[in-house]
Amino acid sequence: MATGFRNLIVYKKAFSLAMDIFELIKSYPKEEKYGLTSQIRNSSII
């Protein structure tokens, strides 16, 4: 039985997806840093 939210499979998958998104954003051009990338980053956190 899971003893905390960090042990849940759904949490682990969501966290992994968020980290993948952050890695992908690193490859975006610098001019997009405060436009599209911040929107993507914020939507992946919520």
C-alpha positions, 0 to 999 in steps of 0.5 A, a space after each residue: 500500500 502506498 504511504 504518501 503521494 510520492 509513491 503513487 504511480 500517477 504522481 511518478 508519471 506526472 513528475 516524469 512528464 513535467 521533467 521531460 517538458 522542462 528538458 524539451 523547453 531547454 532546446 527552444 530558442 532564447 527569444 521564446 524564453 519568456 513567451 511560449 516556454 513560460 506558458 508551457 512551463 506553467 501549464 505543466 506545473 498545474 
